[in-house]
Every structure is written in C-alpha cells, then in structure tokens.
Amino acid sequence: MANPITSKGSDPSFINTADIISNKDGQSVSVSGGTVSLMYYESILQDAVRATITFADSGNAIKDKTALDGLPIVGQEKVNLKFTDNNENVLEFSDKNTNSLYVNKVTPLSDDTTKSMVQLDLTSKEFILNEKIRLNTRFDGKISEHIKKILTDQNYLATEKNLDIEETSNNYNFIGNNRKPYYAMNWLSKNAISATSQKKGDSAGYFFFETSEGFKFKSIDGLLSQEKKKSIIYNQSPDARGKNLPEGYDTKALEYKTSAMCVFG
C-alpha cells in the first residue's frame, strides 16, 4: 500500500540500482553513483511507463572508456532500475519481475576529455516493439479478448507482465490493416463496453495504460465508481509535510491549470 504523499516529496530519493546492460556481450555498467537526476512517469493517460536518467559518465566506466563508448550505449539496451522515493515506496524494473526498462533515446549533454554528461530516455520493451510490429490479421470476439491477444500473442507484443483487463460485453470484429498495436488498443478503448459497469448507448469507454504493476484496461465508469483512494486539495498554503492539510484531505496539488474551450454555435 502506498504511503501518504506530503511535501516530503521535494526531498531527494534513493537510487538502489541503475545498471545498463550491453546489447553486444551482456556486460553491464552501474551508473547509480554518477546519477544526478532520475525522473519517473506513469499516468492513466499514458500508454507506457517512462523514465529519464541523467548521469556523469566517467572515462573509466568500462574498458577504460565511458559507458557511452565502452558498452556502447546506442539505443534499446536493457536497464535494470530500482529506486526508493521519499515516501518510502520502492519501484523495481528488472529481470526479476520481467519489466526491465529499455533505452529509447540517448542524448549526450556535455563532453570533455575525462567525463561527459548523458541523458537516457527509458521506456518499456512493449513500447519499443510497438514501433516495429503491425496487426495484420482479423480479430473476432470481445474487445477485452482482443486486448489480451495483442498484448500476449507471440506475433505481437508477447508481454509477460501482469494484465488487469476488465471484461467487455460487446463483440467487435475488425481487421488489423497494419495498425500499430498501441494505436489499435486505444482505438478499441473508445468502443468498449464493460460487462459489469456500463451498458450499450451509455458508456464512457475504457482507458488503456501501463503502471509499474503491469498493463491495465479499465472502464472509465468502473474507475469512477470505485471507493475514493485519496482526497486532494489545491490552496496557497504549504502543507508542512501534512500538518497544514485540512481534515479529510490526504495531500495537496502543487499546481493547478485550466484549459479554455471555445464553443461556436
């Protein structure tokens, strides 16, 4: 169970493991000691988990070279990452739980004769495979079964991660037409009707997203009908690590934005 979120989140967290593994010979380099920034992202509106790690790459990391040149790091290298945030939640991405992250983009930030600064954009294996794979068969049956097949079939994403797929009631037959897997699953989300919390003609559809726990395909109505997890307040007062939160609230929003929408009649 996650710990309460307070302004303690502005304090440093702890990186337990940050190992980059070569695509060529399986050698690895740990960059946890040289990491200056680690940012992790997951969202109900995001298909895949993402992370950005920035580290100082010393000249003797491997084979008397930097990690960038010695491994080398060119993209799609496996990264085993484990960190503990300031609320003592531990997230681990490794072979142990079949959810290692992979290098999606390499950005050298600075370079001199002794060391350089490198930023790596990390994401899940399935996100990278999505750019290479196309759906080229016919799908018949329930949408929830289509989602499961796209995620697990060896011809498609072949994931071994945990799946939390809410069953749909409606059949929806379609031909892949060489669509990317993530595109198809998001497209199917709009047409899905839950077998437990929605009815035809009165359905808000589904969300498809990934968290550190695996992939989820959940109805919007079902998510909104759940018991409240946390109450969030936005105000101008610092929460003083939870001491100034009004009764009944668990945490506060640090920033609040609205989007203007114009309606023309």
Steps between C-alpha positions, in 0.01 A plus 500: 500500500640842407601734776332841547629767262622820662740780415774260603488414129729797436786326686755276324412136437736202496614306192569139597588368153563657159674240281529535122553169317678475165314369195826349368649284777279539808754707695348757732592837647349646817432874478321534834799673659527758223128569456409865546134477400236227478143574397235229476160536333184294489148622430152375427530702176835346401542174306838412652708575808791737435811611685778749433839449661790746478845392616864603495680252275861462617781402266574168673150356530580195280800399290669830596221683318179675590185286525370674189799386292605187689176300508409681267161667568325548166136425583282206611742393776332338800508705822435346841375778723396499865434808710335604822310827500481741793175344618681164525324342202732260316473450124707236324540439128716195439520144367370387839151628423528496116456874466846641430509836326677560169692792355272683256721805438859599581588870542860606580471827694869590537837350417863553601817291521421336833122471526175587334140555603245267340121490512310179423130484422373162625178320423348152500594228253145492364512869410811441290353188336189701417702700245600181318187284513181525296164326543431309181226250588127499565376527859160356598333507840504716811720810515652387831619181325650707217698705754629185668600346167683811379693520827591132540505338155852406386430665164430832670626650829555164677504661845557299817381782726192485719176585324197663665236489227139578582271276296291661227148397403500594133646315203699711257645342188768678301797452269841620619580692178867524608420725796748532784393303813472806728299692241257208467456457875427869554259494208324196647480677838247748361269219387525276807201441730559349843322179591455624857474879513375624162220443253470552127424860409606624843870424514798731548743243361827370645854609587800296388815579699811354662625528858790344690260212576424418134244585234145609580187522285230650718158654438467868584166438674658225709792717604270784603273270699785372719537601861702820527875442532618851595357848540710779350472872571654799324568814704773757559611361837802271533398165642801481739535130433131442556458706817303780331269280293130558579319207657386245243781563250799275436726726296506827310546589135809711446374650174161556340432579134187542290452486125269744328250350255308698240157382387359641178133481435 
